[in-house]
Amino acid sequence: MSQHNLKGQTVLVAGGAKNLGGLISRKFAEQGANLLIHYHSASAQEEAENTLKAVQAFGVNAILVQADLSNIQNIEQLFIRAKAEFGGIDIAINTVGRVLKKPFLDTTEQEFDVMNDVNNKIAYFFIQSAGRHLNHHGKICTIVTSLLAAYTGLYSTYEGLKAPVEHYTRAASKEFGDRGISVTAVAPGPMDTPFFYGQEAAEAISYHKAAAALGGLTQIEDIEPLVRFLVTDGWWITGQTIFANGGYTTR
């Protein structure tokens, strides 16, 4: 991948403060991108501020915005703010997600609604706002999950409500293609972050670590370069969901 091919580009990262999103923010800044870094709640504020400092150390312009994106007006406002701040937006990346590991028969309507908001509704309207506001030849990328190719129980709301994003990716790529905008999704395997460990018992963690053909959990450092490729030199890939999981699942 050519170095510094993000210089002067504006990148909006939803969930850009920590874990994979935080690494994307840092690495994109290292390549010269200006950033709007979104984070969800006050609990992530310290990490968000640390990410902002790390990003600014590369000499780029960056702003932090806290917002609950389940109110879709807040998604639209992210894009409006980025355009006002930087004059345009070239790349939009959505890393937002929530896992629920729970038997089908025990899942409540409230849990379903929350999972639907985070994994499905936000993803849809993020792509919509990106399509509305991105510069020509912009790039959109959404993080989904390799469980989309798994035959398993206990994750019905997580994999089920991430699954529509594949269809949104295809539809948006068709509709936005005449403006040169590429739209992709990346499906990591179980990632070695607090996002993963909060849901899993010790024996399940051992299983997930052993399940990948290449061994171990997916690292955020395995995923960030793929996302960066798709929104730069790999822009000709569009309408696709790319599975990156070390051989954890496949179709």
C-alpha atoms as a printed R data frame, in Angstrom:
    type eleno elety resid chain resno       x       y       z
1   ATOM     1    CA   MET     A     1   0.000   0.000   0.000
2   ATOM     2    CA   SER     A     2   1.394   3.377  -0.905
3   ATOM     3    CA   GLN     A     3   2.464   5.412   2.090
4   ATOM     4    CA   HIS     A     4   0.758   8.712   2.928
5   ATOM     5    CA   ASN     A     5  -2.018   8.183   0.393
6   ATOM     6    CA   LEU     A     6  -4.355   9.572   3.059
7   ATOM     7    CA   LYS     A     7  -2.584  12.935   3.298
8   ATOM     8    CA   GLY     A     8  -5.146  15.735   3.336
9   ATOM     9    CA   GLN     A     9  -8.092  13.306   3.304
10  ATOM    10    CA   THR     A    10 -10.873  13.680   5.865
11  ATOM    11    CA   VAL     A    11 -11.960  10.510   7.655
12  ATOM    12    CA   LEU     A    12 -14.988  10.089   9.924
13  ATOM    13    CA   VAL     A    13 -14.721   7.126  12.308
14  ATOM    14    CA   ALA     A    14 -17.779   6.042  14.296
15  ATOM    15    CA   GLY     A    15 -16.570   4.278  17.417
16  ATOM    16    CA   GLY     A    16 -13.119   5.693  16.735
17  ATOM    17    CA   ALA     A    17 -11.862   6.092  20.299
18  ATOM    18    CA   LYS     A    18 -10.754   2.612  21.383
19  ATOM    19    CA   ASN     A    19 -10.055  -0.962  20.304
20  ATOM    20    CA   LEU     A    20 -10.158  -1.344  16.504
21  ATOM    21    CA   GLY     A    21 -11.602   2.135  15.986
22  ATOM    22    CA   GLY     A    22  -8.835   3.684  18.065
23  ATOM    23    CA   LEU     A    23  -6.161   1.894  16.056
24  ATOM    24    CA   ILE     A    24  -7.798   3.008  12.794
25  ATOM    25    CA   SER     A    25  -7.792   6.610  14.036
26  ATOM    26    CA   ARG     A    26  -4.100   6.434  14.967
27  ATOM    27    CA   LYS     A    27  -2.919   4.675  11.817
28  ATOM    28    CA   PHE     A    28  -4.928   6.907   9.503
29  ATOM    29    CA   ALA     A    29  -3.531   9.983  11.245
30  ATOM    30    CA   GLU     A    30  -0.030   8.574  10.821
31  ATOM    31    CA   GLN     A    31  -0.783   8.501   7.082
32  ATOM    32    CA   GLY     A    32  -1.800  12.156   7.133
33  ATOM    33    CA   ALA     A    33  -5.611  12.009   7.418
34  ATOM    34    CA   ASN     A    34  -7.684  14.590   9.250
35  ATOM    35    CA   LEU     A    35 -10.218  12.949  11.542
36  ATOM    36    CA   LEU     A    36 -13.584  13.247  13.178
37  ATOM    37    CA   ILE     A    37 -13.466  10.664  15.964
38  ATOM    38    CA   HIS     A    38 -16.839   9.663  17.368
39  ATOM    39    CA   TYR     A    39 -17.337   7.924  20.708
40  ATOM    40    CA   HIS     A    40 -20.536   6.796  22.357
41  ATOM    41    CA   SER     A    41 -20.561   7.589  26.052
42  ATOM    42    CA   ALA     A    42 -18.776   9.374  28.878
43  ATOM    43    CA   SER     A    43 -17.277   6.046  29.968
44  ATOM    44    CA   ALA     A    44 -15.061   6.162  26.859
45  ATOM    45    CA   GLN     A    45 -14.106   9.810  27.223
46  ATOM    46    CA   GLU     A    46 -10.659   9.236  28.721
47  ATOM    47    CA   GLU     A    47  -9.720   6.772  25.997
48  ATOM    48    CA   ALA     A    48 -11.163   9.131  23.396
49  ATOM    49    CA   GLU     A    49  -9.036  12.010  24.666
50  ATOM    50    CA   ASN     A    50  -5.940   9.801  24.680
51  ATOM    51    CA   THR     A    51  -6.668   8.806  21.081
52  ATOM    52    CA   LEU     A    52  -7.133  12.462  20.134
53  ATOM    53    CA   LYS     A    53  -3.737  13.368  21.648
54  ATOM    54    CA   ALA     A    54  -2.052  10.476  19.824
55  ATOM    55    CA   VAL     A    55  -3.668  11.539  16.546
56  ATOM    56    CA   GLN     A    56  -2.756  15.206  16.955
57  ATOM    57    CA   ALA     A    57   0.855  14.213  17.618
58  ATOM    58    CA   PHE     A    58   1.044  13.306  13.920
59  ATOM    59    CA   GLY     A    59   0.291  16.929  13.056
60  ATOM    60    CA   VAL     A    60  -3.174  16.357  11.600
61  ATOM    61    CA   ASN     A    61  -6.419  18.146  12.425
62  ATOM    62    CA   ALA     A    62  -8.849  16.124  14.520
63  ATOM    63    CA   ILE     A    63 -11.986  16.608  16.566
64  ATOM    64    CA   LEU     A    64 -13.818  14.420  19.082
65  ATOM    65    CA   VAL     A    65 -17.606  14.113  19.131
66  ATOM    66    CA   GLN     A    66 -19.614  12.212  21.739
67  ATOM    67    CA   ALA     A    67 -23.032  11.061  20.522
68  ATOM    68    CA   ASP     A    68 -25.615   8.294  20.865
69  ATOM    69    CA   LEU     A    69 -26.021   7.255  17.238
70  ATOM    70    CA   SER     A    70 -29.203   5.287  17.886
71  ATOM    71    CA   ASN     A    71 -30.783   8.732  17.466
72  ATOM    72    CA   ILE     A    72 -30.165   8.971  13.740
73  ATOM    73    CA   GLN     A    73 -30.153  12.772  13.824
74  ATOM    74    CA   ASN     A    74 -26.854  12.426  15.670
75  ATOM    75    CA   ILE     A    75 -25.415  10.419  12.765
76  ATOM    76    CA   GLU     A    76 -26.398  13.143  10.336
77  ATOM    77    CA   GLN     A    77 -24.897  15.772  12.638
78  ATOM    78    CA   LEU     A    78 -21.541  13.934  12.657
79  ATOM    79    CA   PHE     A    79 -21.299  14.335   8.888
80  ATOM    80    CA   ILE     A    80 -22.498  17.943   8.958
81  ATOM    81    CA   ARG     A    81 -19.924  18.748  11.664
82  ATOM    82    CA   ALA     A    82 -17.083  17.070   9.727
83  ATOM    83    CA   LYS     A    83 -17.977  18.988   6.558
84  ATOM    84    CA   ALA     A    84 -18.120  22.249   8.470
85  ATOM    85    CA   GLU     A    85 -14.787  21.554  10.143
86  ATOM    86    CA   PHE     A    86 -12.819  20.144   7.208
87  ATOM    87    CA   GLY     A    87 -14.701  21.258   4.089
88  ATOM    88    CA   GLY     A    88 -15.613  17.753   2.940
89  ATOM    89    CA   ILE     A    89 -15.448  14.063   3.866
90  ATOM    90    CA   ASP     A    90 -13.576  11.435   1.888
91  ATOM    91    CA   ILE     A    91 -13.868   8.277   4.003
92  ATOM    92    CA   ALA     A    92 -16.509   7.067   6.486
93  ATOM    93    CA   ILE     A    93 -15.832   4.025   8.689
94  ATOM    94    CA   ASN     A    94 -18.342   2.531  11.129
95  ATOM    95    CA   THR     A    95 -16.860   0.260  13.810
96  ATOM    96    CA   VAL     A    96 -19.893   0.462  16.120
97  ATOM    97    CA   GLY     A    97 -21.229  -2.856  17.393
98  ATOM    98    CA   ARG     A    98 -22.516  -4.727  20.400
99  ATOM    99    CA   VAL     A    99 -22.381  -8.443  21.217
100 ATOM   100    CA   LEU     A   100 -25.045 -10.332  23.137
101 ATOM   101    CA   LYS     A   101 -24.437 -14.015  23.841
102 ATOM   102    CA   LYS     A   102 -27.737 -15.385  25.071
103 ATOM   103    CA   PRO     A   103 -30.069 -18.294  24.299
104 ATOM   104    CA   PHE     A   104 -32.832 -17.527  21.827
105 ATOM   105    CA   LEU     A   105 -35.516 -18.434  24.403
106 ATOM   106    CA   ASP     A   106 -34.102 -16.040  27.022
107 ATOM   107    CA   THR     A   107 -33.695 -12.943  24.836
108 ATOM   108    CA   THR     A   108 -36.042 -10.112  25.778
109 ATOM   109    CA   GLU     A   109 -37.705  -7.595  23.496
110 ATOM   110    CA   GLN     A   110 -35.684  -4.815  25.113
111 ATOM   111    CA   GLU     A   111 -32.421  -6.684  24.405
112 ATOM   112    CA   PHE     A   112 -33.504  -7.249  20.817
113 ATOM   113    CA   ASP     A   113 -34.339  -3.559  20.392
114 ATOM   114    CA   VAL     A   114 -30.957  -2.441  21.745
115 ATOM   115    CA   MET     A   115 -29.098  -4.917  19.528
116 ATOM   116    CA   ASN     A   116 -31.171  -3.812  16.548
117 ATOM   117    CA   ASP     A   117 -30.339  -0.157  17.189
118 ATOM   118    CA   VAL     A   118 -26.595  -0.697  17.563
119 ATOM   119    CA   ASN     A   119 -25.872  -3.324  14.923
120 ATOM   120    CA   ASN     A   120 -28.538  -2.720  12.297
121 ATOM   121    CA   LYS     A   121 -30.221   0.698  12.463
122 ATOM   122    CA   ILE     A   122 -27.028   2.693  13.088
123 ATOM   123    CA   ALA     A   123 -25.270   0.817  10.276
124 ATOM   124    CA   TYR     A   124 -28.067   1.601   7.822
125 ATOM   125    CA   PHE     A   125 -28.317   5.297   8.573
126 ATOM   126    CA   PHE     A   126 -24.534   5.707   8.796
127 ATOM   127    CA   ILE     A   127 -24.289   4.459   5.203
128 ATOM   128    CA   GLN     A   128 -27.205   6.725   4.252
129 ATOM   129    CA   SER     A   129 -25.594   9.841   5.739
130 ATOM   130    CA   ALA     A   130 -22.239   8.892   4.213
131 ATOM   131    CA   GLY     A   131 -23.892   8.543   0.804
132 ATOM   132    CA   ARG     A   132 -25.494  11.937   1.270
133 ATOM   133    CA   HIS     A   133 -22.360  13.794   2.355
134 ATOM   134    CA   LEU     A   134 -19.223  12.083   1.027
135 ATOM   135    CA   ASN     A   135 -17.144  13.701  -1.672
136 ATOM   136    CA   HIS     A   136 -17.144  12.031  -5.075
137 ATOM   137    CA   HIS     A   137 -14.843   8.993  -5.067
138 ATOM   138    CA   GLY     A   138 -15.426   8.613  -1.331
139 ATOM   139    CA   LYS     A   139 -15.224   5.309   0.545
140 ATOM   140    CA   ILE     A   140 -17.537   3.695   3.101
141 ATOM   141    CA   CYS     A   141 -16.585   0.697   5.263
142 ATOM   142    CA   THR     A   142 -18.592  -1.036   8.011
143 ATOM   143    CA   ILE     A   143 -17.242  -3.563  10.516
144 ATOM   144    CA   VAL     A   144 -19.488  -6.642  10.770
145 ATOM   145    CA   THR     A   145 -18.615 -10.140  12.081
146 ATOM   146    CA   SER     A   146 -17.345 -13.488  10.826
147 ATOM   147    CA   LEU     A   147 -20.248 -15.077  12.699
148 ATOM   148    CA   LEU     A   148 -22.222 -14.254   9.540
149 ATOM   149    CA   ALA     A   149 -20.621 -17.418   8.142
150 ATOM   150    CA   ALA     A   150 -20.984 -19.493  11.318
151 ATOM   151    CA   TYR     A   151 -23.508 -22.212  12.122
152 ATOM   152    CA   THR     A   152 -23.968 -21.575  15.815
153 ATOM   153    CA   GLY     A   153 -26.442 -20.747  18.532
154 ATOM   154    CA   LEU     A   154 -26.352 -18.124  21.279
155 ATOM   155    CA   TYR     A   155 -25.536 -15.148  19.039
156 ATOM   156    CA   SER     A   156 -28.887 -14.869  17.248
157 ATOM   157    CA   THR     A   157 -29.309 -11.117  17.768
158 ATOM   158    CA   TYR     A   158 -25.655 -10.283  17.084
159 ATOM   159    CA   GLU     A   159 -25.159 -12.206  13.870
160 ATOM   160    CA   GLY     A   160 -28.782 -11.785  12.835
161 ATOM   161    CA   LEU     A   161 -28.733  -8.009  13.164
162 ATOM   162    CA   LYS     A   162 -25.292  -7.601  11.579
163 ATOM   163    CA   ALA     A   163 -26.399  -9.718   8.598
164 ATOM   164    CA   PRO     A   164 -28.470  -6.946   6.945
165 ATOM   165    CA   VAL     A   165 -25.324  -4.821   6.595
166 ATOM   166    CA   GLU     A   166 -24.170  -7.116   3.780
167 ATOM   167    CA   HIS     A   167 -27.301  -6.214   1.848
168 ATOM   168    CA   TYR     A   168 -26.982  -2.511   2.669
169 ATOM   169    CA   THR     A   169 -23.382  -2.654   1.417
170 ATOM   170    CA   ARG     A   170 -24.449  -4.154  -1.893
171 ATOM   171    CA   ALA     A   171 -27.393  -1.794  -2.378
172 ATOM   172    CA   ALA     A   172 -25.425   1.326  -1.469
173 ATOM   173    CA   SER     A   173 -22.527   0.335  -3.727
174 ATOM   174    CA   LYS     A   174 -24.962   0.140  -6.651
175 ATOM   175    CA   GLU     A   175 -26.713   3.389  -5.827
176 ATOM   176    CA   PHE     A   176 -23.579   5.433  -5.031
177 ATOM   177    CA   GLY     A   177 -21.373   3.905  -7.714
178 ATOM   178    CA   ASP     A   178 -22.069   6.557 -10.317
179 ATOM   179    CA   ARG     A   179 -20.306   9.020  -7.991
180 ATOM   180    CA   GLY     A   180 -17.285   6.742  -7.717
181 ATOM   181    CA   ILE     A   181 -18.068   5.844  -4.091
182 ATOM   182    CA   SER     A   182 -17.044   2.345  -3.008
183 ATOM   183    CA   VAL     A   183 -18.852   0.571  -0.167
184 ATOM   184    CA   THR     A   184 -17.478  -2.438   1.704
185 ATOM   185    CA   ALA     A   185 -17.879  -4.408   4.925
186 ATOM   186    CA   VAL     A   186 -15.165  -6.227   6.851
187 ATOM   187    CA   ALA     A   187 -16.011  -9.307   8.932
188 ATOM   188    CA   PRO     A   188 -13.332 -10.016  11.562
189 ATOM   189    CA   GLY     A   189 -13.109 -13.167  13.614
190 ATOM   190    CA   PRO     A   190 -13.405 -12.913  17.408
191 ATOM   191    CA   MET     A   191 -11.061 -10.039  18.254
192 ATOM   192    CA   ASP     A   192  -8.683  -9.927  21.171
193 ATOM   193    CA   THR     A   193 -10.308  -6.881  22.800
194 ATOM   194    CA   PRO     A   194 -12.452  -6.222  25.907
195 ATOM   195    CA   PHE     A   195 -15.431  -6.205  23.504
196 ATOM   196    CA   PHE     A   196 -14.924  -9.978  23.132
197 ATOM   197    CA   TYR     A   197 -14.017 -11.067  26.662
198 ATOM   198    CA   GLY     A   198 -17.065  -9.508  28.297
199 ATOM   199    CA   GLN     A   199 -19.311 -12.108  26.665
200 ATOM   200    CA   GLU     A   200 -17.302 -15.301  26.902
201 ATOM   201    CA   ALA     A   201 -16.640 -17.896  29.605
202 ATOM   202    CA   ALA     A   202 -13.155 -19.414  29.889
203 ATOM   203    CA   GLU     A   203 -13.995 -22.586  27.940
204 ATOM   204    CA   ALA     A   204 -15.556 -20.558  25.125
205 ATOM   205    CA   ILE     A   205 -12.462 -18.345  24.946
206 ATOM   206    CA   SER     A   206 -10.322 -21.483  24.624
207 ATOM   207    CA   TYR     A   207 -12.564 -22.746  21.817
208 ATOM   208    CA   HIS     A   208 -12.449 -19.473  19.890
209 ATOM   209    CA   LYS     A   209  -8.656 -19.326  20.214
210 ATOM   210    CA   ALA     A   210  -8.349 -22.851  18.830
211 ATOM   211    CA   ALA     A   211 -10.947 -22.528  16.064
212 ATOM   212    CA   ALA     A   212  -8.955 -20.430  13.595
213 ATOM   213    CA   ALA     A   213  -6.823 -22.368  11.105
214 ATOM   214    CA   LEU     A   214  -3.949 -19.944  11.693
215 ATOM   215    CA   GLY     A   215  -4.402 -20.147  15.471
216 ATOM   216    CA   GLY     A   216  -5.468 -17.599  18.054
217 ATOM   217    CA   LEU     A   217  -7.892 -14.696  18.088
218 ATOM   218    CA   THR     A   218  -8.054 -11.983  15.460
219 ATOM   219    CA   GLN     A   219  -5.886  -8.993  16.401
220 ATOM   220    CA   ILE     A   220  -6.973  -5.445  15.682
221 ATOM   221    CA   GLU     A   221  -3.603  -5.078  13.935
222 ATOM   222    CA   ASP     A   222  -4.771  -7.751  11.455
223 ATOM   223    CA   ILE     A   223  -7.909  -5.786  10.545
224 ATOM   224    CA   GLU     A   224  -6.779  -2.159  10.393
225 ATOM   225    CA   PRO     A   225  -4.504  -2.615   7.333
226 ATOM   226    CA   LEU     A   226  -7.348  -4.343   5.472
227 ATOM   227    CA   VAL     A   227  -9.759  -1.489   6.216
228 ATOM   228    CA   ARG     A   228  -7.086   1.014   5.160
229 ATOM   229    CA   PHE     A   229  -6.506  -0.886   1.920
230 ATOM   230    CA   LEU     A   230 -10.223  -1.009   1.074
231 ATOM   231    CA   VAL     A   231 -10.615   2.756   1.515
232 ATOM   232    CA   THR     A   232  -7.457   3.610  -0.447
233 ATOM   233    CA   ASP     A   233  -5.746   1.468  -3.091
234 ATOM   234    CA   GLY     A   234  -8.449  -1.229  -2.861
235 ATOM   235    CA   TRP     A   235 -11.291   1.114  -3.777
236 ATOM   236    CA   TRP     A   236 -12.167  -1.028  -6.829
237 ATOM   237    CA   ILE     A   237 -13.507  -3.639  -4.396
238 ATOM   238    CA   THR     A   238 -17.101  -2.560  -3.772
239 ATOM   239    CA   GLY     A   239 -20.349  -4.178  -2.652
240 ATOM   240    CA   GLN     A   240 -18.370  -6.916  -0.907
241 ATOM   241    CA   THR     A   241 -18.086  -8.285   2.615
242 ATOM   242    CA   ILE     A   242 -14.498  -9.383   3.239
243 ATOM   243    CA   PHE     A   243 -13.956 -12.103   5.863
244 ATOM   244    CA   ALA     A   244 -10.682 -11.710   7.764
245 ATOM   245    CA   ASN     A   245 -10.464 -14.234  10.554
246 ATOM   246    CA   GLY     A   246  -7.417 -16.484  10.215
247 ATOM   247    CA   GLY     A   247  -9.581 -19.328   8.965
248 ATOM   248    CA   TYR     A   248 -12.200 -19.181  11.737
249 ATOM   249    CA   THR     A   249 -15.216 -19.428   9.420
250 ATOM   250    CA   THR     A   250 -15.800 -19.452   5.689
251 ATOM   251    CA   ARG     A   251 -18.685 -19.770   3.310
